[in-house]
C-alpha cells in the first residue's frame, strides 16, 4: 500500500506539469490573464510532492525510495522498460527542479504580463518542467534520452517564443542545430553502452546495481576481498561477487597483482567463504566465466572435446590453500611437472654447490723471483 502511494506521488510529480501544458494549450485563450493560476497551482503541487520526497533523504538508509518499472517493448534479447528510480540524489534533484520551475513561473507572471501569447508561454514552461522531471526520474538511459529530446524541443519553443524577432528566430534555430549535434553523439554513446559493453571491469560496487547489470546481460569482473584500501573502494565488500552471482550476473575474479593472478584458484575459494557460492560455480569465476566474458569459451575455459587442452592437475581440492599443482598443460603441451621440477631443482642445487666450491678453492700462487722466469 505504501509503495502504491509513493508511485502515485511520483506520477503526480512527473505529470502535473504536463497537465498544465495540456490545459493551457487547449483552454489558454479562454483563461487569458488567469492562465498563470493554473500553471502555478499545478507546479506548486509538484513542489509539494518534491518536498515530501526530499524529506525522505534524512531518514533513508541508502536503499532507493522508489524503484518501479514496466516493460515497454522487447525484440529478441533486447528489451526497454519505462520506470522510476528515486534515490537520495534523485530526491534532491526533484526539489531543485521544482523550486527553480516554480520561481520561473512566479516571476514570469509579471515579466510576461500583457503578452498576446501569455497562456502559451506558461504551457511551454510546463512542458519544459515535465521534461526535466523525466530526466531526473528515469531509471534507464533510453527513457532519459527521450526526455532529453523533449528538453530540446521545449528549449526550442521557449527560445523562439518571440519568433517575430529575427534575433529570437535565429537563436532558436542555432540552439536546435547545436542540440542535434550533441544529441546524435549522446545517442551513439547510449547504443554503444547497450550493444558493445560485455563486461564491467573492477566493478567493486557492482552489488549495488547487480539487477541492472544482469538485466543488461553484461558480465562483471571484480577483486575478491579487497575493500576500504582507497576512497574509490570505500563501499567495496567481500560479498560483492556472491551477491552479483545470486542476481544472475556472469561474475569473474581478477587481480592487478601478478602474485595473486598466479593463484586465482584460492581467490575463487573466497566466493565460497563470502557468500556461500557453490564450489563448482566458484571455480568457474576464474575459468569458464572468464572465457565467456572474453567470447572465447568455444576454445578454452573447460575440459570439453574440441577445446584447447589448457588445464592443471592438482594433488587435492583446487580451492584448498594446501593443494599443490602437479602438472600444467597449455594447448596440449606439458609446461610444468612437479616431479621434473624437483629433478631440475636438484640439478640446480648441485651446480650451485660446484660453483661455490670452485670459488672457495684456494688459487695456486705464482712463483716470485728468478724462478718465475
VENPEFEN-V122580 format. One record per backbone hydrogen bond with DSSP energy under -1.0 kcal/mol. NH is the residue of the N-H (numbers start at 1). CO is the residue of the C=O. E is the energy in kcal/mol with one decimal. If there is no record, write none. Layout:
BEGIN
<<NH,CO,E> <NH,CO,E>>
END
This chain:
BEGIN
<<5,1,-1.9> <6,2,-2.2> <7,3,-2.4> <8,4,-2.2> <9,5,-2.2> <10,6,-2.3> <11,7,-2.5> <12,8,-2.3> <13,9,-2.6> <14,10,-1.9> <15,11,-3.0> <16,12,-2.2> <19,15,-2.5> <20,16,-2.0> <21,17,-2.1> <22,18,-2.5> <23,19,-2.7> <24,20,-2.3> <25,21,-2.1> <26,22,-2.0> <27,23,-2.8> <28,24,-1.1> <31,27,-1.9> <32,28,-2.6> <34,31,-2.2> <35,32,-1.7> <37,34,-1.4> <39,35,-1.6> <40,36,-3.1> <41,37,-2.2> <42,38,-2.3> <43,39,-2.7> <44,40,-2.3> <45,41,-1.9> <46,42,-1.8> <47,43,-2.2> <48,44,-2.2> <49,45,-2.0> <50,46,-2.5> <51,47,-2.2> <52,48,-1.8> <53,49,-2.0> <54,50,-2.4> <55,51,-2.0> <57,54,-1.5> <60,56,-1.9> <65,86,-2.2> <66,86,-1.7> <68,84,-2.0> <70,82,-2.7> <72,80,-2.7> <73,80,-1.5> <75,78,-3.5> <78,75,-2.1> <80,73,-2.6> <82,70,-2.9> <84,68,-2.8> <85,137,-1.9> <86,66,-3.1> <91,87,-2.5> <92,88,-2.0> <93,89,-2.3> <94,90,-2.3> <95,91,-1.6> <96,92,-2.0> <97,93,-2.7> <98,94,-2.4> <99,95,-2.8> <100,96,-2.3> <101,97,-2.5> <102,98,-2.5> <103,99,-2.5> <104,100,-2.4> <105,101,-2.5> <106,102,-2.7> <107,103,-2.8> <108,104,-1.6> <111,107,-1.8> <112,108,-2.8> <115,112,-2.2> <118,115,-1.4> <121,117,-1.8> <122,118,-1.3> <123,119,-1.7> <124,120,-2.3> <125,121,-1.9> <126,122,-1.8> <127,123,-1.9> <128,124,-2.3> <129,125,-2.4> <130,126,-2.4> <131,127,-2.1> <132,128,-2.2> <133,129,-2.5> <134,130,-1.9> <135,131,-1.6> <136,132,-1.8> <137,133,-2.4> <138,134,-1.8> <139,83,-1.0> <144,140,-2.0> <145,141,-2.4> <146,142,-1.9> <147,143,-1.9> <148,144,-2.1> <149,145,-2.2> <150,146,-1.6> <151,147,-1.9> <152,148,-1.8> <153,149,-2.1> <154,150,-2.7> <155,151,-2.7> <156,152,-2.1> <157,153,-2.2> <158,154,-2.5> <159,155,-3.0> <160,156,-1.9> <161,158,-1.4> <163,161,-1.3> <165,162,-1.9> <169,165,-2.3> <170,166,-2.7> <171,167,-2.2> <172,168,-2.4> <173,169,-1.7> <174,170,-2.4> <175,171,-2.6> <176,172,-2.3> <177,173,-2.4> <178,174,-2.5> <179,175,-2.5> <180,176,-2.0> <181,177,-1.8> <182,178,-1.9> <183,179,-3.1> <184,180,-2.1> <185,181,-1.6> <186,182,-2.2> <187,183,-2.7> <188,184,-2.5> <189,185,-2.3> <190,186,-2.3> <191,187,-2.4> <192,188,-2.4> <193,189,-2.4> <194,190,-2.3> <195,191,-2.5> <196,192,-2.4> <200,219,-2.4> <203,221,-1.7> <204,202,-2.2> <206,203,-1.7> <208,205,-1.7> <209,206,-1.1> <213,209,-2.3> <214,210,-2.6> <215,211,-2.4> <216,212,-2.1> <217,213,-1.2> <218,213,-1.7> <219,198,-3.7> <220,250,-2.5> <221,200,-3.0> <222,252,-2.4> <228,233,-2.4> <233,230,-1.5> <234,231,-1.7> <236,233,-1.2> <240,237,-1.6> <243,239,-2.7> <244,240,-2.3> <245,241,-2.4> <246,242,-2.6> <247,243,-1.2> <248,245,-1.5> <249,244,-2.5> <252,220,-2.2> <253,285,-1.5> <254,222,-2.1> <261,257,-2.5> <263,260,-1.6> <266,263,-1.0> <268,264,-2.5> <269,265,-1.1> <270,267,-1.3> <271,268,-1.7> <273,269,-1.7> <274,270,-3.2> <276,272,-1.1> <277,271,-2.0> <282,278,-2.8> <283,279,-2.1> <284,280,-1.3> <285,282,-1.1> <286,283,-1.4> <287,284,-1.1> <289,284,-1.9> <291,287,-1.7> <292,288,-2.2> <293,289,-2.3> <294,290,-1.8> <295,292,-1.0> <296,291,-2.8> <299,296,-2.1> <300,296,-2.3> <304,302,-1.0> <307,304,-1.9> <308,299,-2.8> <310,308,-2.1> <311,329,-1.9> <313,327,-2.6> <315,324,-1.9> <320,317,-1.9> <323,320,-1.0> <326,313,-3.2> <327,313,-1.5> <328,336,-1.9> <329,311,-2.9> <330,333,-2.7> <332,309,-1.9> <333,330,-1.8> <335,328,-2.8> <336,328,-1.5> <338,326,-2.9> <341,337,-2.8> <342,338,-1.8> <343,339,-1.9> <344,340,-2.6> <345,341,-2.2> <346,342,-2.2> <347,343,-2.2> <348,344,-2.6> <349,345,-2.4> <350,346,-2.4> <351,347,-2.4> <352,348,-2.5> <353,349,-2.3> <354,350,-2.4> <355,351,-2.3> <356,352,-2.4> <357,353,-2.6> <358,354,-2.2> <359,355,-2.0> <360,356,-2.2> <361,357,-1.4> <372,369,-1.3> <373,370,-1.2>>
END
